[in-house]
Amino acid sequence: MKIIGINGSPRKGWNTHILIEQALKGAVQGGAQTELVNLYDLHFTGCISCFTCKRQDSTGLGHCAVKDDLKPLLEKVEAADGIVIGSPIYWGEVTASTRAFLERFLFQYLTYSKEQNSLLKKRIKTVFIFTGNVPEDHLEPMGYRAKFDDYKRLFDRFIGELQLFISTETLQVDDYAKYGMTMFDEAARKERRKEVFPLDCKRAFEAGDALARI
Ligand SMILES: Cc1cc2nc3c(=O)[nH]c(=O)nc-3n(C[C@H](O)[C@H](O)[C@H](O)COP(=O)(O)O)c2cc1C
């Protein structure tokens, strides 16, 4: 049982990274071997629409042909039994590197044929961790839930069952005054970091443990 963690946050040691690590620790408890890859350590682009992965006459059918730092990761993910991917919300979406990863990861398995749903010959379960400033009760009215559901649909179609995991109102910086972030209540955020974030970590651990026991 191999589970790959993919950190789509540029910040190591912050919210997203911590939650992914917790999920991977849970996966180890569940009996898995794990590996964590930081997308921002890699140099890669999004899909370049070369269509090699769709060529019926090619040995590369179903596999991204772009040769950059993402290629070995895509191969590792395909060989894995589970994925823990995490991204901060940037402008209502995943980060640019997460998006570039997803473009290539998902597109290689997409078919435009009526007969076949996905070129991936197995199903890989995924835990998708989002972190953001957004309060829990804004997720629905601000359209975040619909966005997350889009990812759920995409994974369900091309990869396997997706479990969404959201950590809201995260601590964004250590010292809010230093950055003029007066629209946030720093004391409340710090309190939340002490009281709620550890519960998010526990949930992430449990999600990783459950993922490893599939
Ligand atoms: C460029 C940028 C855009 C952001 N946009 C959003 C947003 O649209 N919604 C939100 O809830 N948080 C937004 N945030 C806040 C981050 O999602 C939040 O601080 C997150 O937990 C950071 O993750 P990290 O600690 O792993 O880096 C944004 C942060 C940055 C730097």
The ligand as an ORCA input file, in Angstrom:
! r2SCAN-3c Opt
* xyz 0 1
  C      -2.465     34.684     -3.552
  C      -3.405     34.293     -2.445
  C      -4.757     34.208     -2.695
  C      -5.660     33.774     -1.705
  N      -6.991     33.672     -2.009
  C      -7.841     33.151     -1.089
  C      -9.228     32.966     -1.419
  O      -9.680     33.254     -2.514
  N     -10.025     32.426     -0.466
  C      -9.546     32.064      0.778
  O     -10.322     31.555      1.589
  N      -8.249     32.246      1.116
  C      -7.383     32.779      0.210
  N      -6.051     32.948      0.537
  C      -5.571     32.527      1.878
  C      -4.954     31.123      1.887
  O      -5.768     30.206      1.196
  C      -4.777     30.610      3.315
  O      -3.995     31.484      4.053
  C      -4.171     29.203      3.284
  O      -4.467     28.496      4.456
  C      -2.671     29.264      3.078
  O      -2.146     27.977      3.056
  P      -0.669     27.666      3.570
  O      -0.622     28.130      5.003
  O      -0.493     26.215      3.424
  O       0.253     28.454      2.698
  C      -5.159     33.430     -0.414
  C      -3.767     33.558     -0.151
  C      -2.909     33.981     -1.145
  C      -1.423     34.101     -0.844
*
